[in-house]
Amino acid sequence: MDERATGITFDANGICNYCTEFLQRSGGLIHEDATLRQTRLDSFISRVKAAGQGKRYDCVIGVSGGVDSSWALVQAVRLGLRPLAVHMDNGWNSELAQNNIANLIQKLNVDLYTHVVDWPEYRALMQAFFDADVVDVELLYDNAMLKVNYQRAAAHGVKFILAGTNEATEGMKIPATWNWFKLDKKNITSIAARFSNVRIKTFPAIGVLGYLYYEYFRRVRWISFLDFFPYNKNAVLDELERDYGYKRYPYKHYESIFTRFYQGYILPRKFGIDKRRVHLSTLVAAGQMAREAAMENLQSPTCASEAELAQDIQYFLKKMQWTRAQLDEYLFRPGKNHSLYASEKGCWIWLNRVMEFLPEKLLAVIRRK
């Protein structure tokens, strides 16, 4: 991490506040005593199985073809759970991601539900975000993915969504100007109304009220499942490759063609952002990678190869119906903040402050943990 990260500071030993905050918040979880961790896991699995009695599935797991969600699915099946795998197809899947998902589904013998977005509507929404020059174009996918998982869980009466999110490989906070609040349905609709004529008919957006509905009325709990395990990314990749025919990607989240183009090309050139810094810093701080290896990794291009980049550019231009001149003009324009448009972020911050003042017993009743 360096000065390009918003609000970064360094102590006398050259350690930045991002690493310090990460270790203070997550260090105990990452280095948790093995016996205590197993006790937590056993208790949680019992809760999931009890809540799922008499139902076709006892949990929902969103799968992207990436390592985290793949490992969450493997662990759930190993522990005797009956997951429904859910995939959100936004039209940008790489062939590698599709193969990874297919191999896992077949070898684990689980059901897969795939939600395919309406491409013309989704492309129009992406175009609006490009026209707005905001940084988090992937807010669209991330938001829709959340809604689809909650919808599937509620439809089957499932009380637990087991996510591949985890502290060990992605627990460090993303700098505030590098992405946006993921439950911001209002931001999506505001940008769409300002920059396009598209009417949102099928796009599965979710806002703060939707989150509260699923979490507190329908009692569906979103759980960072991999935090119940000693999660070492390289060891997991080796096992996935050996036992499930998994193929790894050069960088985190590159299972999507758009994500690798966005993170490897658009973010560095338009916004001066290299997300590898926070991803690699997390692995270093968690003790999974030497700092020297991470620094060497950063010396390589953000794109896997010039040939692949050229292919991705052509694919992007064709899919978005752009010319190369339009892409260059977009990259040249300065970025703008999501806060210029209507947002639910302030409401979310307020709700979290209110929750901080509620007694733990009352919170437990509200959440029915």
C-alpha positions in Angstrom: 0.0 0.0 0.0 1.3 3.5 -0.8 0.1 7.1 -0.9 -2.3 6.4 -3.7 -4.6 4.8 -1.0 -7.0 7.3 0.4 -6.2 8.5 3.9 -3.1 6.3 4.3 -0.6 7.1 7.1 2.5 5.4 8.3 3.9 4.8 11.8 7.5 5.1 12.9 8.2 1.6 11.6 6.7 2.3 8.1 3.6 0.2 8.8 0.5 1.8 7.3 -2.9 2.3 9.0 -4.5 -0.2 6.6 -2.4 -3.0 7.8 -2.6 -2.0 11.4 -6.4 -1.8 11.3 -6.7 -5.1 9.5 -4.5 -6.9 12.1 -6.3 -5.3 15.0 -9.7 -6.3 13.6 -9.0 -9.6 12.0 -5.8 -10.9 13.6 -7.6 -12.8 16.3 -9.8 -14.5 13.8 -7.0 -15.5 11.4 -4.9 -16.9 14.2 -7.7 -18.3 16.2 -7.0 -21.3 18.4 -7.7 -24.5 16.4 -9.9 -26.0 19.2 -12.0 -22.8 19.5 -12.4 -22.5 15.8 -13.6 -26.1 15.5 -16.1 -25.6 18.3 -17.5 -22.5 16.5 -17.7 -24.5 13.2 -19.4 -27.5 14.8 -22.0 -25.2 16.5 -22.7 -23.3 13.3 -23.1 -26.5 11.1 -25.5 -27.8 13.7 -27.6 -24.6 13.4 -27.6 -24.8 9.6 -28.7 -28.4 9.6 -31.4 -27.8 12.2 -32.8 -24.9 10.3 -32.8 -26.9 7.1 -34.7 -29.9 8.3 -37.5 -31.0 6.0 -36.3 -28.6 3.3 -34.7 -29.4 -0.1 -31.6 -27.3 0.8 -30.2 -26.0 4.0 -28.0 -23.3 2.6 -27.3 -21.2 -0.4 -23.8 -20.6 -1.8 -23.1 -18.0 -4.5 -20.5 -19.3 -7.0 -18.5 -17.3 -9.5 -15.9 -19.7 -10.6 -13.4 -18.0 -8.3 -11.4 -19.8 -5.6 -13.2 -18.4 -2.5 -16.7 -19.3 -3.5 -15.5 -22.7 -5.0 -13.9 -23.6 -1.7 -16.9 -22.5 0.3 -19.0 -25.0 -1.8 -16.5 -27.8 -1.3 -16.4 -27.3 2.5 -20.1 -27.2 2.8 -20.5 -30.5 1.0 -17.7 -32.1 3.0 -19.5 -31.1 6.2 -22.7 -32.8 5.1 -24.7 -29.7 4.2 -27.1 -29.6 1.3 -26.3 -26.4 -0.6 -28.0 -24.8 -3.6 -25.3 -23.3 -5.7 -26.3 -19.9 -7.2 -24.6 -18.2 -10.0 -25.3 -14.7 -11.4 -24.5 -14.5 -15.1 -24.2 -10.9 -16.2 -22.9 -11.8 -19.7 -19.2 -11.5 -18.9 -18.3 -15.0 -17.8 -15.0 -16.3 -19.0 -15.0 -19.8 -20.4 -12.6 -20.8 -17.7 -15.1 -19.7 -15.0 -17.9 -21.6 -16.6 -15.7 -24.8 -16.7 -14.7 -24.3 -13.1 -18.3 -24.1 -12.0 -19.4 -27.0 -14.2 -16.6 -29.3 -12.8 -17.5 -28.4 -9.2 -21.2 -29.0 -9.7 -20.6 -32.3 -11.3 -18.0 -33.6 -8.9 -19.9 -32.4 -5.8 -23.3 -33.5 -7.1 -25.1 -30.3 -6.1 -27.9 -28.3 -7.8 -27.1 -25.1 -9.6 -29.4 -22.2 -10.1 -28.2 -19.6 -12.7 -29.8 -16.2 -13.0 -29.1 -14.8 -16.5 -29.6 -11.0 -16.6 -31.4 -9.3 -19.5 -28.4 -8.2 -21.5 -29.8 -5.1 -23.3 -31.0 -3.8 -19.9 -27.7 -4.6 -18.2 -25.7 -3.1 -21.0 -27.7 0.1 -20.8 -27.1 0.3 -17.0 -23.3 -0.2 -17.6 -23.4 2.5 -20.2 -25.0 4.9 -17.7 -22.2 4.1 -15.2 -19.6 4.7 -17.9 -21.2 8.0 -18.8 -21.3 9.0 -15.2 -17.6 8.4 -14.9 -18.0 6.8 -11.5 -15.3 4.3 -10.2 -17.4 1.3 -9.2 -19.0 0.0 -12.4 -19.0 -3.4 -10.7 -21.5 -2.1 -8.2 -24.1 -3.4 -10.7 -22.9 -7.0 -10.6 -22.2 -7.0 -6.9 -25.6 -5.6 -6.0 -27.5 -7.9 -8.3 -25.5 -10.9 -7.0 -26.6 -10.0 -3.4 -30.2 -9.8 -4.4 -30.2 -13.0 -6.4 -28.8 -15.0 -3.5 -31.3 -13.5 -1.0 -34.1 -14.2 -3.4 -33.1 -17.9 -3.8 -32.7 -18.4 -0.1 -36.1 -16.9 0.6 -37.8 -18.8 -2.2 -36.6 -22.1 -0.6 -37.1 -21.1 3.0 -33.3 -21.3 3.6 -31.9 -19.3 6.5 -28.2 -19.2 5.6 -26.2 -17.9 2.7 -22.7 -19.2 3.0 -20.4 -16.7 1.2 -16.8 -17.1 0.2 -16.0 -13.7 1.8 -13.3 -14.0 4.4 -10.8 -12.1 6.4 -7.7 -14.1 5.6 -7.5 -13.1 1.9 -9.7 -10.1 1.6 -10.1 -8.6 5.1 -8.2 -5.4 4.5 -10.4 -2.4 3.9 -10.6 -1.1 0.4 -9.7 2.6 0.2 -12.8 4.7 0.3 -12.4 6.1 -3.2 -11.7 2.7 -4.9 -15.3 1.4 -4.7 -18.8 2.2 -3.5 -21.4 1.0 -1.0 -22.7 -2.3 -2.4 -26.3 -2.0 -1.2 -26.9 1.3 -2.9 -29.9 0.6 -5.1 -30.8 4.3 -5.1 -27.3 5.1 -6.5 -27.9 2.7 -9.4 -31.4 4.0 -10.2 -30.2 7.6 -9.9 -27.3 7.1 -12.3 -29.6 5.2 -14.7 -32.2 8.0 -14.7 -29.6 10.7 -15.2 -27.6 9.1 -18.0 -30.0 6.7 -19.9 -33.5 6.1 -20.9 -33.5 2.5 -19.6 -36.3 1.5 -17.3 -35.2 -1.0 -14.7 -37.6 -3.9 -15.2 -35.7 -7.2 -14.6 -32.4 -6.1 -13.0 -32.4 -7.6 -9.5 -31.3 -4.6 -7.4 -31.3 -4.4 -3.6 -31.1 -1.5 -1.3 -30.9 -1.0 2.5 -34.6 -1.7 3.0 -34.3 -4.9 1.0 -31.4 -6.0 3.1 -33.3 -5.3 6.3 -36.3 -7.3 4.8 -34.3 -10.4 4.1 -32.0 -10.3 7.1 -34.5 -9.3 9.8 -37.9 -10.2 8.5 -37.2 -13.3 6.5 -34.3 -14.2 8.9 -31.8 -15.0 6.1 -28.3 -14.7 7.4 -25.3 -13.8 5.2 -22.3 -15.6 6.6 -18.6 -15.3 5.8 -18.3 -19.0 5.8 -14.5 -19.3 5.1 -13.8 -17.5 8.4 -14.7 -20.8 10.1 -11.6 -22.4 8.6 -7.8 -21.9 8.5 -7.9 -20.6 5.0 -4.6 -20.6 3.0 -5.2 -19.6 -0.6 -2.3 -21.3 -2.2 -3.0 -24.6 -0.4 -6.7 -24.4 -1.4 -5.8 -23.7 -5.0 -3.6 -26.8 -5.1 -6.3 -29.0 -3.8 -9.0 -27.6 -6.1 -6.7 -28.2 -9.1 -5.9 -31.7 -8.0 -9.3 -32.9 -7.0 -11.8 -30.8 -9.0 -10.1 -29.9 -12.3 -10.0 -26.3 -11.2 -8.0 -23.8 -13.3 -6.6 -20.7 -11.5 -6.5 -17.1 -12.7 -3.5 -14.7 -12.7 -5.1 -12.3 -10.2 -8.1 -12.1 -7.8 -11.5 -11.9 -9.4 -10.3 -12.4 -12.9 -12.9 -15.1 -13.5 -15.0 -12.4 -15.2 -13.9 -11.0 -18.5 -15.2 -7.6 -17.6 -13.6 -7.7 -14.1 -10.2 -8.5 -15.4 -10.6 -5.7 -18.0 -11.9 -3.3 -15.4 -9.3 -4.0 -12.8 -6.4 -4.6 -15.1 -7.0 -1.8 -17.6 -9.8 0.7 -16.8 -9.0 1.3 -13.1 -5.2 1.8 -13.5 -5.6 4.1 -16.6 -8.6 6.1 -15.7 -8.5 6.2 -11.9 -4.9 5.4 -11.1 -6.0 2.4 -9.0 -4.2 -1.0 -8.8 -6.4 -3.3 -6.7 -3.7 -5.8 -6.5 -2.1 -3.6 -3.8 -4.8 -4.3 -1.3 -5.3 -7.9 -2.3 -1.6 -8.7 -1.9 -1.2 -6.6 1.2 -3.9 -8.7 2.9 -2.0 -11.9 2.1 1.2 -10.4 3.4 -0.3 -9.1 6.6 -2.1 -12.5 7.1 1.3 -14.3 6.8 0.3 -16.1 3.5 2.9 -14.3 1.3 6.3 -12.7 1.7 6.3 -9.0 1.2 9.2 -9.4 -1.3 7.1 -11.8 -3.4 4.2 -9.4 -3.3 6.4 -6.5 -4.4 7.7 -8.6 -7.3 4.2 -9.5 -8.2 3.4 -5.8 -8.5 6.2 -5.3 -11.0 4.3 -7.4 -13.5 1.6 -5.8 -15.7 -2.0 -5.6 -14.4 -3.0 -7.6 -17.4 -1.9 -11.2 -17.9 -0.4 -10.5 -21.3 -0.5 -8.0 -24.2 -2.2 -10.6 -26.4 -5.0 -11.2 -23.8 -5.4 -7.5 -23.3 -5.9 -6.9 -27.0 -8.5 -9.7 -27.1 -10.3 -8.2 -24.0 -10.3 -4.8 -25.6 -11.9 -6.1 -28.8 -14.4 -8.2 -26.8 -15.3 -5.2 -24.7 -15.8 -2.9 -27.7 -18.0 -5.4 -29.5 -20.1 -6.2 -26.4 -20.6 -2.6 -25.4 -21.0 -1.5 -29.0 -18.2 1.1 -28.7 -15.5 2.3 -31.0 -11.9 2.5 -29.9 -12.2 6.3 -30.0 -15.1 6.1 -27.5 -13.0 4.0 -25.2 -10.0 6.4 -25.4 -12.3 9.4 -24.8 -13.8 7.6 -21.7 -10.4 6.9 -20.3 -9.3 10.5 -20.8 -12.2 12.0 -18.8 -11.7 12.5 -15.1 -13.5 10.3 -12.7 -16.4 11.5 -10.6 -17.7 10.5 -7.1 -20.8 8.3 -6.6 -21.9 10.8 -4.0 -22.8 13.3 -6.8 -25.9 11.1 -7.3 -28.7 10.0 -4.9 -27.4 7.4 -2.4 -28.4 5.2 0.5 -24.9 5.2 2.0 -25.8 7.9 4.6 -28.9 5.9 5.7 -26.6 2.8 6.1 -24.1 4.7 8.2 -26.9 6.1 10.4 -28.4 2.6 11.0 -25.0 1.2 12.0 -24.5 4.0 14.5 -28.0 3.3 16.0 -27.2 -0.4 16.2 -24.0 0.4 18.2 -26.1 1.8 21.0 -28.5 -1.1 21.3 -27.9 -3.7 24.1 -26.5 -7.0 23.0 -29.5 -8.9 24.3 -31.9 -6.8 22.2 -29.7 -7.2 19.1 -29.7 -11.0 19.6 -33.5 -10.9 19.8 -33.7 -8.8 16.6 -31.4 -11.1 14.7 -32.5 -14.3 16.4 -29.0 -15.7 16.2 
